[in-house]
């Protein structure tokens, strides 16, 4: 059989296999059931395949399984009922062996896993969330992290991941803000390319590579009112320049899979949008992978978007638009056959979709190497060096927002340090959404990190939570104030939580999104399905900070959260503010490293933080025609995009642009001198923005085009160079085609979107 011959081209193997398949077997390749429902864990730690799954294989097969190793409240898999890394690999092999050995054609299953910030399986390393990663402005570091995530996932048999998330955040009230890299398309694109290169490696068939899935395609971060899955009101020009740009760059980097978003754009759901899935993705960009829906998205065409009256219509609309696989739904299984019989689509539409799925299985080497190495899983997953990398990513992603009178770093000569607040010692609160259950010893809280940091000192740490993230209970205030009153300085850790309560939370059983509840134990105020009308701290957290301020001690506020926080009182009254987002399992060490100066903060904001929610949208990448001001305030954010302080200072000088005049296909080199003028070593993110001074269509006031993170010793100077070419100067013109128009461009190079040296480049 030719399809078994690994020496033949993948496309030739696909055609041979397709010729041997029944329609039922073809449809089966497009189906992806919930993986954790396909087996049972036995008392000895092994698993057995369920009878229901065996019957499904007999009826036509299963192309893929979603989340076979996923553990969280939605799946019901806990630390007690779940699988260790070695057991997980053996379980995947048991399922795979049945598919390969007990079905007519022996087509291996593609195991798809969630890996937004680490494999969502028990024992895997939990890295900081993407919003923290965006704050690092360090794609090289992120690529290294993705290589680790890929190795840990493939070691257990996972061959594809549903990441990276390349949505451009426009309204941070959106609960999924934490899953994204930020508000700027270039920053998001750089991280997307790093993810594809790190996850997929040089060879998809490698034991350390997984298939990357770009999501959510597209404009999911531009939803109406910041509500999850709401319509995106966006024109084609902005769609191409902003929301589609990161996806295009990641496709050019070789991404093998794409996931359409739940939302609609101008009335057309992304799941059935042929312009997006075929015309742009395949015809314009040359994408050669396969498209998989989000969970239950085809069903939404009938029950949600209501663009299809029947299941047959919905299935046909999706496949004819360019969908190849349905994530965790039953629509293709139920209606694909009848859709062909009723004439809604042709057999050729089915063959095209199946062929693309099969080709990726060949490229992944699943036919030659369908099984995981359980011994390797035991060794690779959760290694000490992976934890150290998680600590480094967290530290580089922490942003110093304020530091009055050099309050930070703290002195090790403190005799007593008060650590207060609901997020100071709440392990799950610092991990973010899409996280598996964790053993307590695997998570380093801020309190843990500070205790470890001061273990060799004589300093006493005084701890009290004070209150919860949500709720009006102030019973903890007296102890918190008592402890803080004894201390030389106060670190108060407040913010939010995306913890799904791991056994107590309310979960949407259709999509896995969390539901908002009023239960007293529920602190979740962020995450998928948790959108807000405000960005203020929830509960009585602000009141706790205000009471602590009255003690007159140095007050350091540490935010642990999944979206920006807008609290003017804290901005004005705190002596120092750190934004840590959700820093992952090593986050406590990273925060302690920053607080005591063992690491100099170098994070820069990937999103603008408004003064008031009424300023939204407040992203910097706005057009000149956005208006002037409000009655109550101007349009400037509290903290601008790209902003972040350091324990040292940097001076920019000698901006040069050579040549200063180019033609539309030419390029110019921009150089700037950056000096560390402080007393300690530090890292600085040098940012280059372009301002098109006059164009045929309105342009943003400025747009990020290049950036580089550099490290400098005290007194050291480095010349940083950027090359600008057509891509950095072009726009989508009146005819919706990319063009570089003649005219003057201001080139701004500096430490944030709000300041920098300015030079002039002219295009003739």
N, C-alpha and C positions, 0 to 999 in steps of 0.2 A: 504494500500500500504506500503510495507516494507521500501521503501526508505524514508518514512515520519517518521519512528520510530527512534527517537534519541537514544534509548537504544541499538540499534543494532550496531555492528562494522561497520565502514565506508566502508570497502571493500564489506561487504554483502549488504549494501544499494546501493553501486555503481552497483553491478551486477543486482539487482532488477530494478533499474532505466534504465540501459542499455537495458534490455530485453523489455522495453516498448517504446523505442525510435525508430523513423524512421531514415533512413540515413540522411535526411535533418536536422533533429534535432541534430543528432550527429555532423555533420559538423558545425552546428551553434555554438556548444559549443567551437569550436576551433577558432572562429572568434572574432576579437576585433576591432570594428570600432572606429572612433574618437568620444569620448564622448560629446565634446562641440557642435557637430553638431546634436545631438539627441534631443535637446530641444530648445525652444525659451523662452526668458525672457519677461514677460508681464509687463504692466505699473505698476501693483500693487506689483511687486517684486517677484511674483510667476512664475512658469514655466509651460509650456505645452509640452508634447511629440510631436515631429514632425510626420506628416503622413508617411514620408519616413521610419522613424524608426519603426513605427507600422507595416508597410508592411514587413519590414525585420524580425520582430519578428514572424509575421504570416507565413512567408515563411519557417521558420525553427528554428528561435530563434537566440539569440546572447549570447555567453558565457561570454563575458567580454567587458568593455568599457575602452578606454584609455583616460586619462586626462579629465574626465568630468568636473573637477573643475580647470583645467590648464588655466592660464591667461598669455599671452605674445603676442608679435607681430605675432608669427606664428598662434596662434589660433584666433587672432583678438579680444580677450576678454580684455577689458580695465577696469579701475576703475569705469567708468560710466556704462559700459554694463555688468560688472561682478556681482558676487553675494557675499554678506557678508557671514561670517561663518555660521550664522543661516540659511540664504537663501540657501546656498550651501547644507547644510544637508537636507533641505526640498526639494530641487531640485532632489537630489539623491534619496530620498524616493519616489518622484513622478515617476521617471523613474523605480525604482525597483518595485513599486507597480503595474505598468502596466505589467511588465514582470512576476511577481508572480501571478497576478490575471487574466490576459488576455491571457495567453498561456496555451496550453493543459496540460503540465506537471508541470507548475509553478516553473521552475528552476530559482533560483535567479541569478542575474548578479554579476560578480566579477568586482568591480571598482578598476582599477589600476591607480596610481598617481605617479608623479615624486616627489621625496623627497631627493634629493642628499644632500642638506644642509638646509632642512626645506621643508614642504609641499608647492608645487608650486601653491598655491591658495591665493587669496586675503585675507589679514588679518592674515595669518599664520606667525610665527616667522621665520625670516631669519637669520640662523646661518652662521658662517664662512664656506668657501668652504673646501672640504676635504684636500687640500694641507695645509691649516692653521691647520686643525685638526691633520694631520700627524706631524706638527711641535710641537704640544703639547707633543707628546710621552706619552700621558696619556689615555690609553684605558678605564680606569674606568670613567673618565670624559666624554669620547665620548659615552660610554654606557648610561650614564645618559641623554645625549643630545638625543640619539636615542629613549629613552623611551618617551621623550617629543614629538619628531617628530611623533612617533607612536600614541600617545594619541591625538594629534591635527588632524592627518589624519583620524583616525578611527572615531573620533567625527563627521566628516562630511560624513562618509559612505565609505571612501576609505579603502579597505581591503588588498591591496598589493601595494608595492612600488618598483620602479625600481632602487634600490640601495641595498647594497653598490657597488661602483666601485672598483674592486680589481686588476686593471691593474698595472703592475710594470713599471714605467716610465724609458725608456732608452734614449729618445731623447727629451729634454724639448722644442725643437722648436714646438713640437706637441701642437696644440691649446687646447687639452683636458687635458693637464697636471694639471690644476687647479682642475679637478674632481677626482684626485687620491691622495693617501696618501704618495706616494714617490717612491724611486728607489730600496728599499730593500724588499725582499719577507717576511722576518720575521716581519718587522714593518707593512707592509700591512696586513699580516695575523692576527696579534694581533688586528688591527683596524677592520678587517673583522669579527672576532669572537665577538668583542664588539658590532658591529652593529647588528649581528644576534641575540645575546642575548637581546639587548636593544629593537630592533624592534619587535621581535616575543614574547618576554616575556616567562612566564611559560606556557601559554595557548593561542593558536592561536585564540580561540573563545572569548577571553577577549575583553572588550570594549576599551582597551588601547593597543591592539596588532595589528600589520599588518604583512603580509607575506613579507619576505625579498627576493629580487631577486639579485643574484650574477651576476655581469657583469664586463667586456665583455669577455666571455669565448672563446678563450684565446689568449695571446700574442698580444693583441691590442695595448699595450704600447711599443711594440718592432717593430713598423712599419718601413718600409724602408724610410729613410730620414725624419722621424718624420711626415710623411704625413698621414692624417686621413684615416684609412681603407686600407692603402697600405699593400702589402704582408709582412709577417714576415719571415725573413730568420733565422731560428732557428732549432737546432737539438733536437732530443727527450730527450737527457740527460739534456740539459739546460732547455728545456720546463718543465720537471718534477721538476727539482731542484729550478727553479726560478718562471716561470709564473704560473704553475699549483699549486704550494705550497699554496698560500693564498686561492685558491678556495677549495683545499682539507681540509684545517683547518676549513673553514667556513661551508663546508658540514658536517664535523664531529660535528660541533656545532649545527647542525640541520636545516640549511637553507632549505627552502621549494621550492625555484624556482631558475632557472639559465637561463641566457640569453647568447646565442652564440654571438661572435663578428662578425663584418662585414668582417674582413680580412680573408685571406687565409694563410695556413701554408703549405709550400712545395707543393703548387698547389691545395690544398683541402680547399674549403671554410668551415669555422667553422660551418655554418648553415647546412651543409650536411656531416659533418665529423663524421661518426659512431664510429671511434676509440675514439674520444673525448666524444661524447654524450652518448655512450652506454658502450664501453669497459672500459674506465677510470671512467666516472662519475657514472655509475650504477653498473657495475660488480666489479670494483676494490674498489670504495669508498662506495658503498651501498646507493647511493642517492635514495630517495623515493618520491621526489616531482615532479614538472613538468617543462618542458623547454619551454620558450617563445622566439620567435625570436626578433631581433631588428626591428625597423620600416622599412618595405619594403624589408627585407633581402631575402625572398624567391624569390621575383621578380629579385633580383640581380643575382641569379643563371642563369637567362635567359638573362638579360640585365646588364652586368657588369662582372661577373666572366665567363659567357658563358660556364658553365659546364652542362647546360641543354638546349635542343633545343626548348622545349615547356613548357607551364605552367604545364601540367600533369607530365612531367618528373621532374620538379623542386619541385612540391608538394610531389611527391612520394619519391624523394631523401631526402627531409627534414624529412618527417614523419618516413621513414624507418631508418634514421640515429638516430632519437630520439627526434625530435621536437614534441611538443604537442599543441602549440598555436601560432598563427601568430599575431604579434603586428601590428595593424593599416594598414593592407594590404588587398588585395582582392584576393590573389592567391588561398587560400583554398576555399573561397566561390565560386570562378569561376571554379576551376579545380579539386577539390577533388573527386567529383562524377564521372567525366569522367575519372580520373586517375584510379579509381577502374574498371569502365566499360571497359577501354582499357587494363587492366591487368598490369598496372605499379605498383599497390599495391593491397593488399587484404583488405577485410572488417575487418579482424582481426587487421591490422595495424591501422585502424581508431578506432576500439573499444579500443585498448590499449591506444591510445592517449586520447580519450574522458574519459576513466576510470580514468586516472591520474588527469585530470582537475576536474572531479566531486568529486574525493576523497578529493582534497584540499578544495573544497567548503564545504564539510561536516566537515572537520577538522577546518575550519574557523567559523563554526557555522552559516553559512549564511541561511541554511534552517530553523533554529530555530529563528534566530535573523537577518532578512534581512534588517531591517531599522535602520537608525541613530537616535540619540536623538538630535533634533535641539536645545533644551534648553541647553543640555550639551555642544554642539558646541559653543554656545554663551559664555559660562563660561570658557571653557578650552582653547580655541584658543587665542594665543597672551597674555597670563597672564603675569603680571609684573615679576613673578619669572622666567618665560621663557626668558624674555629679560635679566634678570640678569645673567642667565646661558649663554646666547649668549655672554655677555660681558666677562664672565670668560673664556670661550673657546677662544675668540679672544685674550685676554691678555696672556693666556698661550701659544698661538701659535705665538706670535710676537717674532722674533729672533733679538737679538742685534748682529750685524755683526762687528761693530767697535765702539770704545769709547775712543778716544785719550784724554789724560790728564783729564779724568773723566768729559768730557763735559756734560754727562748725569749722573744723573738726573739734569734737569734744576732747577735753584733756583727760588723760589717764590718771591724773592726780585727784580726780573727783573721789570724795569719800563715800558719797551716796548718790545713786542715780535712780530716779523714779521712772518706771516703764508702765504707762497707763494706756487704757483704751481697748475697745472690743476686738481690734485686729492685731493686738500685740502678741496674742498667744492663742490664735484660732487657726489651726493648721489648714483646714479646707478653704478658709477665706482667702488665702494667698495663692491658690492654685488655679483659679479660673474655671470656666465652663469646659466641657469635654475633657474631664479628668476622671480616671478610674479610682476606686477605693485605694486608700494608702495605709500602710502600717505606720503607726505613730512615729516610730523611730526614723522613718524615711523623710520626715518633714522637719525642717529647721525653721521655727517661728522667729520673729524678731526678738522675743524674750530669750529663746534658746540661743540665738546668735550673740546677743549681748552678754549672756552668762558665759558662753564659751570665750568670748573676746576678753572678758575681764577675769577669767578664772585664775590667772596668775597674779592679779592685782589684789589690793586690799579693799577695793570698792565694794560696797553693798548695793545690791539691786533690790528695789522695793517695787512690787508689782500689784496691780489691781486693774481689772477690766473696766470698772466704772459703769458701763451700760452695755447694751447690745447694739448691733448695727441698726436694727429696726425696733420699734416699740417705744413706749413712753415710760418704762420702768426706770426710776432714778434711785432705787434702793442701793445701788453700788456706789453712788456719789460719795457718801461719807468716808468709806474706806479709801477710795481713790484720793480724796483730798487729804486724808490723814497721811497716807504714804508719801504723796507728793510734797506735803509740808515739811517732811523730814529731809528732803533731798537737796542736793546742790544744783541739780538741773532736772528738767522733766522732758522725757520723750513720750509724746502721746500719739498712738497709732490708731487712726480712724479711717473711714472710707466706706467701702461696699463689700459685697459678697456675691459670687456666682455659684456658691456651693449648693448642690442639689439636695442637701440634707441626708443623702445616703441612707435611705430607709424610711424617712419621714415625709419628704417633699411630695408635692402634687405634680404629676407628669402627664403631658398630653400623650396618650398612648398611640396616637396616629403619627405624630412627627417626632416625638421625643423631646419637644420643647417643654420648658417648665411653665407651670401656671402660677399666677400670683395668688397667694392665699393670705388669710388674716390670722393663721395659726401663730401662737406666741413664739414657737420655736423657729419660725421661718425667717431667716435673715437675708434671704436671697433678694437682691434688688437690681441685679444685672444678669446678663446671659441671654441665650436664645429664648425669645418670647417674653422678655422682661424689658419693655420699653417704658420710658418715663416722660412726664410732662415738665420735669425740672431737673436741675443738676446739683441741687443742694444736698447736703448730708441728710440722711434719713434719721428718724428717731430723735433722740435727745443728744446726739453726739456733739453738735455745735455748743449746746448748753454746757456739756462737760468741759469742753475746751475753754469756754468763757470762764467757768469757775476756776479752772487751773490757772488761768492768766492772772486772776486776782491775788494769787500767792506771791507774785513778784519774782518768781524764779525764771532763769533762762528757759524758754519754751520752744521745743523743737517738735514740729508736726510732721508725721510721716503718713502719707496717703497710701493705702493699699486698696485698689479699686480697678474697675474695668472700663470706666469712661471718665472724662474730665469732671472735676468737681468745681463748682462755682460757689465760693464762700468769701465774699468781700471782707467780712470781719476778720477771718483768719489771715487773709492776705495782708491786712493792715497790722494786725496785732502780734502775730507769731514772730519770734526772732529768726527762725529758720524753717524752711518747708522743703521736704523731699517728696517727689512723686515717684513711687515705685511700681505703680500699676499692680498686676498680679505677677510676682517675681518667681513663682515656681517653688520646687521643693527645697532649694538651697537659698531661698530669698532672705531668710533671717541672717545668714552669714553675710550675704551681699550688703544688706542694710547696715549691719554692724561694721563692715569694712569701710563703708562710706562715712558713717557717723564718727568714727575715730580716725579717719584719714589714712588708713592703710591702703585705700583705693581713692584716688582723686576722681570725683564725679565727672563724667564726660557725656552723659546722655543729653539729647536735645529733643524738644517736643516734636512729635510727629503729627500733632493736631493743635490747633489754636484753642486756648481756653478763654471763654468770654468773661466779661465782667458780670453780665446778667444774662439769663436765659433768653430774655426778650431780644437780644442781639442776634440770635441764631436766624439764618446761617451766618457763621462768622469766619469761615475758612479764608485763608489769605488769598487764594487763587481766584479772587472775584474780579469781575469786569469793572471797567472804569465807570460804567453807568449805574453802579449799584446805589447811588444816592449819596447824600452828604452826612446826615446825622439824625439822631432821634431827638425829641424834645428833652429827654432826661439825660442822655449821654451821647458820646460820639460812637463811631463804628469800630474803634480799635479794640482788640481783645485785651484781657488782663495780661496774658502771657502769649506772645506770638508764636506762630509756627517756626520751628528751628531754634527756639530759645532754650538756653540752659547755662547755668553758671558753673564755675570751677573754683577750686581752692587756689588757683593761680590766675594770672591775667595774660591775655594775648593781644598783641598789637599787629594790625594789618597796615602795610604800606607798599608803595611802589607798584601800583597796579599798571600793567602794560598789556596792550592788545596789538599783536603783530600778525599780519598787517592790519591796519585800521580800516582799510577799504578792501572789500572782496566782491566777487560776483556771486550769483545765486548758487553755483556749484562749488564755490571755493570754501576754504576753511581758515580759521584764525586761531592763534594760540594766545590764551589769556594766562598771564603769570602774576603772582602776588607774593610778597614776602610776609611771612608770619613769624613773629618772635614771641617766645615765652618770656614775658617781662616780670614774672613773679619769682617766688623763692622755692617752688616745688615743681617736680615733673608733672606734666599733664597732657591730656589728649584734647584736641580741638577738631570740630567738624567744620571744614572750610566749605562754604556754600556759595554757588554761583547762580544768580538769577538773571533772566533776560526780560527786558521791557521793550516791547515793540511800540514805538512812539506814534506811528500812524499806519493804518492798514485798511483794507477794503471791508473788513468786518471788525466789530469791537473785540478788543483783546483784554486779557487780564492785565492788571496794573503791573504785575511781575509774575514770573513763573520760574520755579526751580528747574535747572537744566543739568547741572553737574554738582557733585560734592565728593569730598575725600576726608577721611578721618586720619589725622596725623598725630604723632606723639613727639613731644619736645621736652628736653631737659631745661632747667632754669638757665636763662640767658641765651639759649640756642635759637637760631633762625633757620627757617626752611623755605625754599622757593617751591611753591605749589603751582602746577601748570594744568590747564584744562584746554582741550581742543574743542572748538565749536565748528560744527559743519551744518549741512542742510537740515538735519533732523532737529537741531536745537533752535533753528530760526524759522522753520516752516509753520504754516497754519493751514486750516481747512478753509478754502476760499469760497467764493459765492457759488461756484459750480460743485461744491462738496469734494473737490480734489485737493490734495496736498500741494502747496505751492510756497516758494520763498519769494516774497514781494520786495522790490527795491525800497530803500529808505533807511532811516536811522534807528539803531537799537542801543538802548542803554544796557551796559553790562555791569551788574552789581555783585561784588564779592565781599562776603562778610560772615559774621558769626550767627546770623539769623535772618529771617525774612524782613525784619524791621530796620536793619542797619547794614552799612557796608560802604566800601569804596565804589565810586562810579566812574566808568569809562565809556567811550562812544565807539561803536562799530557801525560802519556804513556798508550797505549792500547796493551795488550799482546794477 
